[in-house]
Amino acid sequence: MSRIQVVASILAADLTRLGEQVREAAAAGVDRIQVDVMDGHFVPNLTFGPDVVAAVRRAAPNLPIEAHLMVERPEVLVPAIAAAGASHILIQVESTPSLYRAVIAVREAGAEPGLALNPGTPVEALRELAAHVSMVNVMTVEPGFGGQRFIPTSPEKLRRVRLLAPELAIEVDGGIDADTAPLVAEAGATLLVAGTAIYRHPGGVEAGVRALRRAVSFTAP
């Protein structure tokens, strides 16, 4: 099995010291930082925008920054998010009637596009655009808030995504911790997004990252 990447979501970080928390995750060896951009319409919560993406880029100049756009009509926001420093931009397949345009807008802005699927969205929704992206994010909770409980049927959905698009990187996002990480890794996930399991681990950020890697056998116990 190739090494699975760990992605730290700042949704669970202490925002009063965001730069420090990003640097802690980078020092702990995460592979990416994720910024969840929510507009209060596509999902009920309202979170970050281009300025926060730019702040994270300054705090972690050498790490990929992944922006997950949980917004209506994401194609409008893509240029500003890419200009702020996002290297990867995820578009929810449910968020726009112009999904192809949104994906192409990401490439034209110089970032790597990916698609994200809500729990209730069929895997088949990926088929037409799978050739135009390099990754798919399978939401393992309903999007909008951190700290939710992992949906137990998610591994089976991951297997269906792997069959549909065997060449794509598969990211999982929601309720990922040392208990659920092995389940999704076995089902084909290649990137694990974790917020609470990293930033609210009782042993600190480094211990949280180490626990995830140990759970999927990337480091010695």
N, C-alpha and C positions, 0 to 999 in steps of 0.2 A: 504494500500500500504506500502511495506517495504521501509525503508529509502534508497533513491538513493544516491550513492556515487559521490563525486565531485573530479575530477582528474585534477590537474594543469599541463598544458603543458609548459615546459620551452622554447618552440620555440618562445614564445612572451616575454620572460623575458629579462631584461637588462643584457646581458652577461658580462658586465664590472663589475658586482657585483652579479654573479650567486649564490654564497653561501648565500648571504643575501636575495636574492629573493626567494630561496628555503625555507629558514627559515621563511620568512614572510608568505609564503603559508602554511607551517606547523602550524605556530602560529594561522593562520586564520581558521584552522580546516579542511583543505582538507584531503581527505582519501588516496590519492596516488599522486605521482609525475610521470609525463610521460616524457620520453626522446625519441624524434623522431630521429631515426638513418637513415640517407639518404645518398645514395652513388653517386648521380649524374648520375646514369644509369637507375635504376628502376623508379626513379623520377628525375626531372631536377635539384633539389637543392642538395647541399652537406652540411651536418650538423655535427652531433656528432658521437662519437665513444666510445669505452670502457673507455677511460680516463675521459670523461665527466660523464658517468654513475658512475664511482668511486667517482668523486667529489660530485655528487648529493647524493650518499650514505653517504659520510662523513658529508654533511650538514644536512641530514635528516635520522639519523641512526635508527629511530623508525617507519618510514613510508615505506609502500610498494613502490618499484620503478618499474615502468612499462616501458620496452623498446619496442617501436614499430619499427620493422625492415622493412623499406621501401628500401630494397636492393636486388640485384640479388643474388641468391644462399645463402640465409640467414643461411642455415645449417652450412656453413663454419665459420660464425661469432658468432654463438650461444655460444660456450664454453667461448670465451673471454668476451662476454656481461654478461653472468651469473657469471663468476668469478669476474667481476667488481662490482657486487652487485645487479643486476636486479633480482627482485623476480618474476616478470611476464614478459614473452616475447611473443609478438604478431608477427605472421608470416602472410604476405600477401599471399593469396591463389594463386595469379597470378605470384608470384616471383620465383618459382622453379618447375621443373618437378618432384622433389623428396619431395613432401609436407609431406607425412607420415614420411619420414626420418627426415625432419626438426622438426616436432612436437615431435618425439621421442627424438631427440637430446636435445630439451629443457628440457624434463623430466630427461634425463640422466645427464644433467648439474645441476640439482637441482632446476630448476625454474618451474613455472606454465605456461603451454603453452596456447595460445589463437590464434584464426584465425582472420584475417582482410579482409574485402571485399571492393573493389573499387566500386564507384557508378554504373558503368556499368556492374559489375559482377553479374550474377544471384544468387539468394539465394540458388538454388539447388547445387551450388558448395560446400556448407558446408556439404552436406548429409553424404558423406563417412567418414569424419573425426570428425564429431560432438561428437561422443562418446569418443574421445581421448583428448578433450580440455574442459576447464571449462568456457570459455567465447568467445564471438565473438564481434569484433569491426566493426560496420557498418559505413563506411566513408560517411559523409554527405556533403563532398566537394571532388573535385579531390585532391588526396594527393600530397604533395610536398611543399606547402607554407602555412603559417598561414594567418589569417585575411580574408579568402575567404567567399563568401556569401553562406549561407545554401541552399541546393538543396530542393525545396519545396515538391518533391515527396518522400522524405526520410521516413516520418512516415509510409507510406503504406508499404515500404520495411521492416521496422522494424516489422510490424505486421506479415509479411510473415516469417521472421526469427523466431519470437516467436512461430508460428505454427509449423515450421519445427523442432525446437529444444527448447521445452518449459523449459527444465531443465537448459539451459545455461544462464549465466549472459550476458546481452547485453550492450555493450558500444557504444556510439555515439561520433563522432569526426569530427568537422568541422562546423564553424559558430554557435556554441552553445553559447547562451546568455540568458538573462532574457526573451526575446520574444520567442525564439525557444525551450528553455528547457521544457516548459509545453507540447509542441506538441510531443516531443519525449518521455517524461515521460508517457503520456497517451497512446502512442503506444507500450510501453513495455520496454523502456530503463531502465537499472539499474545503469549505470555509465555514467556520463557526463564529457567529456573532454573539457576543456576550457583553452585557452591561452590568447587571446586578452581580453576576458570578465573579466579575473582576473587581468592580469598584466598591462593592459592599461585602467582599469576602472578609471574614473576621481576622484573617491573617494579613490583610493588606493586598494591594494590587499585584505584587510579584507572586504572592502565594496563590492568588486566584488564577493567574495565568498558568502557573505551574500545575495546579490541580486539574485544569482542563487538559493540558498536554499529557499529563500522566494518565488521565482517564481514557485517552485514546491511544496510549502506548507510544507516544513520541519521545518521552524522556524516561529514564530509568526511575523506578519508584524511590 
